[in-house]
Amino acid sequence: MENNLTQEVLDKITKTCTCKAIPRSRIKDAINSGAHTVEAVSKATGACTGGCKGFRCTPTIEDLIEKHLKKQ
């Protein structure tokens, strides 16, 4: 239980998209809701639309999608 709580807190405070300050928790929520491409996650969350146009966050989003799909 403590590890899950810690992971939830980390997901809320860790910014996946630093340009738009979008936390990992919002990215994971979008993926869990069916956004299984970077484009779909971007549309659902606004990630990849900041100053770097996804240069910094795309690899992390791809990794989160891959991990989610492997769990299924």
N, C-alpha and C positions, 0 to 999 in steps of 0.2 A: 504494500500500500504506500509506504513512504517513497519508494522509487517512482511509482506512478505520479504521485503528487509532485515530486521534484521535477519529473519530465514535463508535466503540465505547466509548472511555473516557468521552467526554462523555455518552453515553446512560446509562452506569452511574452517573455522579455527578450528573446533572441530575434533580432530583425533579419529576416531573409532578404528582403528588398530594402536596402539601406536608403536609397534615394527617396522612396515613398514611405519609409518607416513601417513597413508591413511585417508583422510578426509571423514567425513560423507557424503559430497556431492557426492563423487565418488561412495560410497556404494549405495546411493539412486539412482544415475544414472543407476547403474547396475541392481538394483531391478526394476526400471521403464522400463528397456530394456528387462525384462523377466527373470532375475535371481531370482527365487523364493525359492531357497534353499541356505543354508550356503555354500555348496560345489560349487554351480553355481556362487555365489557372489565371493567366493575365487578364482575361475578360471578366472573370469572377471576382478578382481581388484588386486589380489595378497594378499588380506587380509588372515589371518590365516596361513601364511607361514613364519612368523617371529620366533623369539626366543621362544615365549610362545606357538606356534603351535595352536593358536586360543583360548587358555584358557581365555584370557581377552576380546577379541572382539566378540566371538561367541554369548554370550547372547544379546549383543547390536544389532548385525546383525539379530538375530532371532526376536527381538522386532521390528526392522525396517521393516522386511518382513511381520510380522503379521499386523502391522499398515497399510502397503500398501495394503494388501489383503482385509482388512476390508473396505477400502475406495472404492474398486471396486464394 
